[in-house]
């Protein structure tokens, strides 16, 4: 892998990984649709439009896209940046939660997932993001560990709230 310029990484076989922009909304939506179909989900009508519109409105999310030399989308990764509010007790920094990583079935095992993650991490380093977290499915754990992710401390707690009204 080599950096073409600060925001674009290129793999040995010419796959370009870059931050997705507004003109990529339908490509990103199509990758999500493909992932959902692969996972056995029924796709609601107008999913592409609904997803693309929501993605375009989301200002905290950073999305990176992998495309082959012809421009065909091969994979994507999303991360949401959370910035702490100013406090005299601690630094005002940011962290990112990676919510989605997908590579098309025909493009897997070619280093594209790793290139997507490394491009996202390069962006984080350039934008003062000090921590990146994610929930890994077992099949992807070795990818995340290869890039440097480790389990968090035992002190991490979570509370899941019911979605039903009380």
N, C-alpha and C positions, 0 to 999 in steps of 0.2 A: 504494500500500500504506500502511496505517496500523496503528499499534500500538493494539490494543483495551485491553490492559493489559500488564504487563511480559512475560508469557509467551505472549501470543496476538497474532498478526498477522492482519489481514484485508485481502484484496485488494479492488479496486474493485468486483468483481462478487460480493462477499459470501462468497468462499472463506475459511475460517478455517484458519490454520496454528497448531498448538499442540503442546506435548509430549504424546506418547502415554502413556497410563496403562494399568494392568492391564485395564480394561474394553475397551481397544482391541486386545487381543492377537489376536483373530481377524480384525479388519480389517487389521492389519499383515500377518498371515500370508496373508490373501487377496490383498493387493497383491503379495506375494512370489510366490505361486502364479501370479498373472496375468503377472508379469514372466517367470517361468520358462517358461510356456507360449508367450509371445511370442517368446522366444529359442529355441524349438524343443525344450525339455527335456521328457522324460517325467516325469510327476508320480507319485511313489510313493504307495501307499495310506497313509492317515492323515497325509498331509503337513501339513494344517492343524493338527491336534492336536500333532504332533511339533514343528512350528515354534513354535506358540504357547507350548508348555511350555518350550522352550529359551529363547525370548525373555523370558519371565517370570522365569527364573532368572538371566539375565545382568544383573548389577548395574553393570557398568562402561559398558554401552552406553546412549546417549541416543538416543531415537527421536522424530522429529517427524512429524506427520500433517497432511495437508491434507484438509479435508472441505468439500463444498458446503453451501449453506444448509439442505438437507434431511438432512445428516449422511452423505451418500454419500462414502466414501473416494476421493480422487483421486490421492494420491501420498504418498510417505514418504521419509525420509532417516534413515540410522543413522550414528552416530559413536561410537567407543569411546575413552574417556578413559584416558590413561596418565599416572599421577602418578609423578614421580621420587621416589626415597627421599631422605631428608635427607642433606646433605653439607656440610661446612664450605667446600668449594671452589666451590660453585655454588648458585644459588637452587633452592629446592624448588618447582618449578612443574609444570605439566601441559601435555600436548599431546593432540590428538585425531586419530584416523584415521577418515575418512569411508569407510565400506565399501559403502554402497548408497544410490543415489538413483534413484527410479522415479516417473514420472508416467504415469497411464493414457493410452492412445493418444487417447482422446476429449478429454482435458484438456490436451494439449500445446499449446505456443505461446500460452499464456495467462498466463505469468509465475508459474506455480505452482512450478516447479523453483527459480526464483530466490527466491521467498518462502520455500520450505523451507530453502534454504541460508542466507538472511539471518536467519531465526529461529534456526537452529542457531548461526550466528556470534554473534548477540546473546546466546544462552545461554552460549557460550564466554567472551565478554567479561565477563559477570556472574559467572562461576565461575573466574576466574583461569587460563583456558586460554590459553597464549601462542602456540600454533602449531596449525594445522590442515593436515593433508595428505590427499591422495587420489590414486588412479590414475584418470585420465580416459580414457574412450573418445573416439575422434575426434569422434563426433557430438555430444558434450556439452562439448567443449573451450571453445567460445565462451561457453557459460553460465558455466563456472567462471571464465574470464578476465573476464567482465563483472562478476562479484562481487568480483574482486580477486586470484584465485589466479594465481601465476606459477610457472614451472619452478624447482625447487630448484637450489642451487649445483651446480657440477660435482663437488664433493667428496663428494656423496652416493654411498655404496656399498651394495650389497645382496648377500647370499649366500643362495642357495636351497638348502636341505638336501633330500636325497633322502628320500622317505617310506618307502623299502624298508629292512628291517632289514639290517644288515651281518653 
